[in-house]
């Protein structure tokens, strides 16, 4: 009787473990499917603006972009898990922990750089240079063209050399932003390089504070005029 009861309890426990494992697998599969859907739709929106005529090529480019999102996510998750493991290791003092985290960050950057280069080469085999640029802008919310346009409108007297330097800085920012793990960090890269641009222009004798204030007034005046026009057309 005791043996029978023991076997019954063991069977129940085994069923519970099997059910739990099955549930975990199911949850993981659901999350993976949801993530795949998100990155595929995100990649598809970028491809739609490229005007790729052949459907087979368009799908191939879409998959290249989606896989890049996935591969970057894997790198970022590995970094996060590695840092968490380091922080939970009580054998490190503060200096050792900082040094170990720095190693993880350096490895992450190296992995990103390798992946980045391989990705651009793969895109270049399928797309023109202009289309590759469009993919880069699509992955970074079109911050580069929008910001470049804003600088030219804010500072209409920029020289050819100054425009080139601004574009070079924004292009470098975009290369970093493409690999960042979140919207905030993508924008942070552009914020960092906007600081470099402003410092560069200030050194060139441009009063950035004054230019910014005047630009803000122009924007507000344009918004007010648009509202008035809408009111008038609605009457």
CORTAVEN-V820790 format. One record per run of one state. SS is the DSSP state (helix for helix, strand for strand, loop for the rest). FROM is the first residue (numbers start at 1). LEN is the number of residues. Records with the same first field share a line. If there is no record, write none. Layout:
SS: FROM-LEN ; FROM-LEN
This chain:
loop: 1-1 ; 49-6 ; 88-6 ; 127-2 ; 140-3 ; 155-5 ; 178-5 ; 204-4 ; 235-1
helix: 2-47 ; 55-33 ; 94-33 ; 129-11 ; 143-12 ; 160-18 ; 183-21 ; 208-27
